[in-house]
Amino acid sequence: MKNIIGILGVFILAISCSGGKKESADAGLELTEDSVVYLLADNVTLGIKALFPFIDKDGHEYLTFQNQLEPEICVYDLQSGEFVKSIFFDREGANGVGMFGGYHIIDFDEIYLPSLQQSKVFVMEESGKKKREIITEKTDDGIPLLPFGAITFAYRPIYFNNGKMYIPQTINMRLGNKVMEKSPVYVVVDTVKNVLSPFPIKFPPIMSSDDVTKPSLGNELSYSCCLNDKDQFVFSFFFDEDIYVVSLQDGEMKKIKVKSRYIDKPAIKENPPQDFDGAMKASSEIPCYGNLIYDKYRKVYYRFVYLKADLDGEKNYLNIWQYGRKSFSIMILNEDFDVIGETRFPDFTYISTLHYIGKDGLYLSDSHYKNPSFDENKLRFRRFKLVHYNKK
């Protein structure tokens, strides 16, 4: 896919304290008075692309995120917001990891860093020492694989399940004239037998294989993936109403329509602008879906939805895109993937791509640069509670 915007290619690969308003008779997300503030070091920006909560073996909860400027993972106490430590890695040398995109923490002495430059995953200790490398160059049946990022900006982490590692992929132009039909979305890595096999789902026909080679915005085939308690992956492609539920046990796939009340069927922009500002503006205006995440504490799913926006007269379209666009809603799905509610959020208030699930609710960052209380040195999250309006 021809893509003039490097940042889109790599990673795709908020004003007031007001919260969302009730948009459903069944369920919604309501803003509480609770918030957590994380103070950022001078060399850390709010352009965070990978942010994960982590619970250690003693049950202590942390919030972790990657510094986009340095080879560093920042670790904070999840509840208090207090800084705990930084984990640094070398770029070069015997323990060098080069450029990495996201991470997965098993414990602080087993950290998985996917390389953005090579098809491999570095397994690191907290000290920065390299324990081993997992080569991910091709599947056992010869399909070439791409370097990948394990990020939350478009939510597709590394997953571990029953001794196997699951890694995301993007559209693979090395697969010839049927890239849509052949490109795996995730790959299964048996780290004991050192065998890699494609997960049984390919990219849906959002575009044709011919259209993939034409000029684009670079985010048309972006997607997110979450793992539920039933050993199922749930995929949300950003330009597809449908979600795809795939069993890890037998590979059975179900296609389920999950439509927002706020947008029509998302359509890929024809003849997209190829200048940087024009492309960023179009990317921030076009209606589409976003991350789909699973709330294991309340047994529901949240699907982010980006509403059509008119950004004429705005400045710095890159910032608007980086900070989660202008207008979005969050759909609420029950365990059977029925839509039980949808909450719309105020414009330019929350960073839709900075969120995490806590035991007591959904946390969304309101550190949007257009928020009057914006402070570039603070990352603040507001807690939203799930409310069932008709529950007796």
C-alpha positions in Angstrom: 0.0 0.0 0.0 1.5 3.3 -1.0 1.6 5.4 2.1 3.2 8.8 2.4 2.8 9.0 6.1 5.4 7.0 7.9 3.8 7.3 11.3 0.6 5.8 10.0 2.5 3.0 8.4 4.4 2.2 11.6 1.7 2.3 14.1 -1.3 1.3 12.1 -0.1 -0.7 10.8 -9.0 15.3 26.2 -11.3 20.5 27.8 -13.7 20.0 30.5 -14.4 17.4 33.2 -17.8 16.5 31.6 -18.3 12.9 30.7 -20.4 11.0 28.2 -24.1 11.4 28.1 -26.6 8.6 28.3 -27.6 7.4 24.8 -29.3 4.1 25.5 -32.2 2.9 27.6 -30.2 -0.2 28.6 -26.6 0.7 29.6 -24.1 3.6 29.5 -20.9 4.9 30.8 -21.1 7.6 33.4 -18.3 9.8 34.6 -17.4 9.6 38.3 -15.4 12.0 40.4 -12.4 9.6 40.5 -9.2 10.4 38.7 -5.6 9.4 38.7 -2.8 11.7 37.6 0.6 10.4 36.5 3.4 13.0 36.4 5.6 12.7 33.3 9.3 13.2 33.1 10.7 16.0 30.9 11.6 13.5 28.2 8.2 11.8 28.0 5.4 13.1 25.8 1.7 12.4 25.7 2.1 10.8 22.3 1.8 7.4 23.9 1.2 4.4 21.5 1.6 1.5 24.0 0.0 1.6 27.5 -0.7 -1.5 29.5 -1.8 -2.2 33.1 0.2 -4.9 34.7 -0.3 -7.0 37.9 2.8 -8.6 39.4 2.9 -12.0 41.2 2.2 -10.3 44.5 -0.9 -8.7 43.2 0.5 -5.2 43.0 -1.1 -3.2 40.1 1.0 -0.9 37.8 0.3 1.3 34.8 3.1 1.0 32.3 3.7 2.8 29.0 6.4 3.2 26.4 8.4 6.4 26.1 8.1 7.3 22.4 11.4 9.3 22.5 13.7 6.9 24.4 14.1 3.1 24.7 12.2 3.1 28.0 9.2 1.6 29.7 7.8 3.9 32.4 6.2 2.2 35.4 3.7 3.8 37.8 1.6 2.7 40.7 -1.8 2.2 39.1 -3.9 3.4 42.1 -1.8 6.3 43.5 -0.2 7.5 40.2 3.2 7.6 41.9 6.2 6.9 39.7 7.9 3.6 40.5 10.7 3.2 38.0 11.9 3.3 34.5 13.2 0.2 32.6 15.8 1.2 30.0 17.1 -0.7 27.1 20.2 -0.3 24.9 19.7 0.7 21.2 23.0 -0.9 20.1 25.5 -3.4 21.4 25.2 -6.9 22.8 21.9 -6.1 24.5 20.7 -3.7 21.8 17.1 -3.8 20.7 17.1 -1.0 18.1 13.6 0.5 17.6 10.8 -1.5 19.3 7.1 -0.9 19.1 5.2 -1.7 22.2 5.9 -4.6 24.6 4.4 -7.4 26.8 5.4 -7.9 30.4 5.2 -11.4 31.9 7.1 -10.1 34.9 9.8 -7.5 35.3 12.5 -10.0 34.3 10.6 -11.3 31.3 9.7 -8.5 29.0 8.9 -9.0 25.3 9.9 -6.3 22.9 8.9 -6.6 19.2 11.5 -5.1 16.8 10.2 -2.6 14.3 13.3 -3.2 12.1 13.6 -7.0 12.1 11.2 -9.9 12.3 12.1 -10.9 15.8 11.0 -10.4 19.4 13.6 -9.6 22.1 13.0 -11.2 25.6 14.6 -8.9 28.1 15.3 -8.6 31.8 14.6 -5.5 33.8 18.3 -4.8 33.9 18.3 -4.4 30.2 20.1 -7.7 29.6 18.9 -9.7 26.6 17.7 -13.2 27.6 17.0 -14.5 24.1 15.5 -13.7 20.7 12.4 -15.2 19.1 12.8 -15.2 15.3 9.5 -14.5 13.5 10.7 -14.3 9.9 8.2 -16.8 8.4 5.6 -19.4 9.2 6.3 -23.1 9.1 4.7 -23.3 5.7 6.9 -20.5 4.3 4.7 -17.4 4.6 7.1 -14.4 5.1 6.2 -12.3 8.1 6.6 -8.6 8.9 8.1 -6.8 11.9 5.2 -5.7 14.1 4.2 -3.5 17.0 2.4 -4.6 20.1 0.5 -1.4 20.7 -2.7 0.1 22.1 -3.1 3.1 19.8 -4.7 0.5 17.5 -5.3 -2.1 20.2 -3.4 -5.3 19.1 -1.2 -6.6 21.8 0.9 -9.7 22.1 -1.1 -12.4 23.7 -0.1 -15.6 25.5 -2.5 -18.5 25.9 -1.8 -22.1 26.8 1.9 -21.8 26.2 1.6 -20.1 22.8 2.3 -16.6 21.8 0.0 -14.7 19.4 1.6 -11.8 17.5 -0.2 -9.3 15.2 0.6 -8.7 11.5 -0.3 -6.0 9.0 -1.1 -6.3 5.3 1.9 -8.1 3.7 2.8 -6.8 0.2 5.3 -9.5 -0.2 2.5 -12.0 -0.8 1.9 -11.0 -4.4 -1.3 -10.1 -6.1 -3.6 -11.7 -3.5 -2.4 -9.9 -0.4 -5.9 -9.5 1.1 -6.6 -13.2 0.7 -3.2 -14.4 1.9 -2.1 -12.0 4.6 -2.5 -13.4 8.2 -3.9 -11.0 10.8 -2.3 -12.8 13.7 0.4 -15.6 13.9 0.7 -18.4 16.5 4.2 -18.9 17.9 5.0 -22.2 19.6 8.0 -21.0 21.5 8.9 -24.5 22.8 8.8 -26.2 19.4 9.9 -23.0 17.6 7.0 -23.4 15.1 5.0 -20.5 13.6 1.6 -20.9 12.0 -0.9 -18.4 10.7 -4.0 -17.8 12.8 -7.2 -18.8 10.9 -8.4 -15.4 9.9 -7.4 -13.2 7.0 -8.2 -9.6 6.3 -11.9 -9.2 5.3 -12.6 -7.8 1.9 -12.6 -4.1 3.0 -10.5 -3.4 -0.1 -9.5 -5.5 -3.1 -5.9 -6.7 -3.5 -5.7 -4.3 -6.4 -6.8 -1.3 -4.4 -4.2 -2.0 -1.7 -1.5 -1.0 -4.2 -3.2 2.4 -4.9 -2.6 5.6 -3.0 -4.3 5.6 0.4 -4.4 7.2 3.8 -2.6 4.2 5.3 -5.1 3.3 8.0 -7.8 1.6 5.9 -6.8 -1.9 7.1 -6.2 -1.0 10.7 -7.8 -3.2 13.3 -7.9 -4.2 17.0 -8.0 -7.5 18.7 -9.0 -8.5 22.2 -9.0 -11.9 24.0 -12.0 -12.8 26.2 -12.5 -15.3 29.0 -13.8 -18.0 26.6 -10.5 -18.3 24.7 -11.8 -16.3 21.8 -10.2 -13.5 19.8 -12.5 -10.7 18.9 -11.4 -8.6 15.9 -12.7 -5.1 15.0 -11.6 -3.8 11.7 -11.9 0.0 11.6 -13.7 0.2 8.2 -16.0 -2.8 8.8 -19.2 -2.8 10.8 -18.9 -6.5 11.5 -16.7 -8.0 14.2 -15.1 -11.4 14.0 -15.0 -13.9 16.8 -12.5 -16.7 16.5 -12.1 -19.6 18.8 -8.6 -20.5 19.9 -9.6 -24.1 20.4 -11.0 -25.1 17.0 -10.5 -22.0 14.8 -14.3 -21.5 14.3 -15.1 -18.0 13.2 -18.3 -16.0 13.7 -19.1 -12.8 11.8 -21.4 -10.5 13.8 -22.8 -7.1 12.7 -22.2 -4.5 15.4 -23.4 -1.1 14.1 -23.1 2.2 15.8 -26.1 4.6 15.9 -23.9 7.5 15.1 -22.4 6.5 11.7 -23.5 4.9 8.5 -21.5 2.1 7.0 -17.9 3.3 7.1 -16.5 4.0 3.6 -12.9 4.2 2.5 -12.1 7.7 1.1 -11.8 7.7 -2.6 -8.9 9.6 -4.1 -7.4 10.5 -0.7 -5.1 13.6 -0.5 -1.4 12.7 -0.7 0.0 15.8 1.0 0.7 15.4 4.7 -1.8 17.9 6.1 -4.5 16.9 3.7 -4.0 13.2 4.6 -4.0 13.9 8.4 -7.2 16.0 8.0 -8.9 13.3 6.0 -7.8 10.6 8.5 -9.3 12.7 11.4 -12.6 13.5 9.6 -13.7 10.2 8.1 -16.2 8.1 10.1 -15.0 4.6 11.2 -14.7 2.2 14.0 -11.8 2.0 16.4 -10.5 -0.2 19.3 -12.6 -3.0 20.7 -11.5 -3.9 24.3 -12.9 -6.5 26.7 -13.8 -5.6 30.3 -13.3 -8.9 32.2 -14.6 -7.5 35.4 -18.1 -6.6 34.0 -18.1 -9.1 31.1 -18.8 -6.5 28.4 -17.0 -5.1 25.4 -16.3 -1.5 24.5 -16.1 -0.6 20.8 -14.9 2.9 20.0 -16.6 4.7 17.2 -15.3 7.8 15.4 -17.9 10.2 14.1 -17.7 12.2 11.0 -16.0 15.5 11.7 -15.6 18.8 9.9 -12.2 20.2 10.7 -12.1 23.2 8.4 -10.5 26.0 10.2 -8.6 23.8 12.6 -4.8 23.7 12.8 -2.3 20.9 13.3 -4.3 18.0 12.0 -1.5 15.6 13.1 -2.2 16.6 16.8 -5.9 16.0 16.3 -5.2 12.5 15.0 -2.6 11.8 17.6 -4.9 12.8 20.4 -7.7 10.6 19.3 -9.6 12.8 16.9 -12.5 15.2 17.7 -15.7 13.2 18.2 -16.2 9.6 19.4 -18.7 7.3 21.1 -18.2 4.0 22.9 -20.6 1.1 22.1 -21.3 -1.4 24.9 -21.7 -5.0 24.0 -22.7 -7.9 26.3 -21.1 -11.3 26.3 -23.3 -12.4 23.4 -22.2 -9.3 21.4 -25.6 -7.6 21.6 -25.4 -3.9 21.7 -26.8 -2.8 25.1 -25.8 0.9 24.9 -23.7 3.6 23.3 -22.3 6.7 25.0 -21.2 9.7 23.1 -18.4 11.8 24.5 -17.8 15.6 24.3 -15.6 16.9 21.5 -11.9 17.4 22.0 -12.1 16.3 25.6 -10.7 12.7 25.9 -7.9 10.9 24.2 -9.8 8.0 22.8 -6.7 5.9 22.3 -5.4 6.2 25.9 -7.6 3.9 28.1 -7.4 0.9 30.4 -9.7 -1.4 32.3 -9.6 -1.2 36.0 -11.4 -3.3 38.6 -13.7 -0.4 39.3 -14.4 0.8 35.8 -13.1 2.1 32.4 -10.4 4.8 32.6 -10.1 7.3 29.8 -7.5 10.0 29.6 -8.7 13.6 29.5 -5.2 15.0 28.8 -6.4 16.2 25.3 -4.3 19.2 24.1 -7.5 21.1 23.5 -8.7 20.6 27.1 -8.4 23.9 29.0 -6.9 22.0 31.9 -4.3 20.4 29.6 -0.8 20.1 31.1 1.9 18.5 29.0 3.6 17.2 32.1 0.5 15.3 33.4 -1.3 12.2 32.2 -4.7 12.1 33.8 -7.3 9.4 33.6 -11.0 9.8 34.6 -13.0 6.8 35.8 -16.2 5.9 34.1 -18.6 3.4 35.6 -20.9 1.0 33.7 -24.5 1.7 34.5 -27.5 -0.6 33.6 -30.4 1.8 33.5 -33.2 -0.8 33.4 -31.6 -3.3 35.7 -34.1 -4.3 38.5 
